């Protein structure tokens, strides 16, 4: 993840490896292409196990593993590109593969996974070595689908025997069936294989950060607000302290109130501007508890509190950017203005405009609510070229009024944040 700057490649705030870990562990959940490719190849390898009579399985078996099964195959001399890929995912497929016992004739006791605890047995005694070709069918009673306990107790130690007894024998399963243990239906899925690959990747696991990250991603907020809140929690915002740590020559003092170093903690919780904003939003007491070392940032908050917090964080950050780049400042009292309901029997239409110099466009956002504050209609639109702020706000209001007229909604109050347009 990087922050773009003019005529530069930008600053990489977080590596791709960190971004590709799951969202529930403090990342963005971007796909790890290598793991995804292995999961897709694994689906083809799965067919070599579950479809032994298919033409491609017979062809590959005859060439690469004529005297063993897929899991016992070697890479061979001068293998094809296809076989190299199938062979590389062998351990991944083996790790998640398990037999559902039918007759037990096709299941090797020593070389295949069939125990209920997903462990593989290995011969450890001379007696085990003598029965190297032992099948699960040999562990069953002759006339009933039950474990032959006398034979099992003779061959295995007490702990192993107990694990065998805990392995279910289902009467409904008549034939030995290969199952994928991460899915309830037993069928291979790329999704579960991908997750298994990530979970077993030590290099990626070291980037995981435990926490209630899903509390952020599950909020019913615009994606940009959730993204901003996540970046604040992961210290990925271009504060002055962070910029200096990346070699950017800039002052380290706060852009709003000169003095303390500007890091994320100061910007949102220590700066006088932010404190004034929090106090007006009735969240300050909760923030004081959250920033205490013994409290969590999100675990003790309700969903609505987190929503309010996320919106205020975004507004505080935007204000800091305005001060830094435009040398303009808005009063903290304007940040957290409450929405007021219209008079009984009337609607309220909120209108706002945004401006993009890079796209040379003006965007308009409109939301209509009734007297109880319930959502009625919403609309977004853009036009070009870009114009000055007052003209853009006025044009946005004009477009909105025409849209409301087409909707045939009467008794409408319009509300916007441009004093110039409102007073004109």
Secondary structure, DSSP 8 states (H G I E B T S, - for coil): -EE--TTS--EE-S-HHHHTS-GGGTS-----HHHHHHHHHHHHHHHHHH-TTSHHHHHHHHHH-TTS-GGG----TT--HHHHHHHHTHHHHHHHEEEE-SS-TT-BTTTS--STT-------SHHHHHTTT-BGGGGB-SSSSSB-HHHHHHHS-HHHHHHHHTS---TT--S-EEEETTSTT----HHHHHHHHHHT-HHHHTT---S-THHHHTSSS-HHHHHHHHHHHTT-S--HHHHHHTT-----B-SSSSSSB--HHIIIIISHHHHHHHHHTT-HHHHHHHTSTTS-SSTTS-HHHHHHHHHHHHHHHHHHHHHHHH-----GGGTT-------TT-EEEEEEEEEETTTTEEEEEEEEE-TT--EEEEEEEEESS---HHHHHHHHHHHHHHHHHHHT--SEEEE-S-HHHHH-
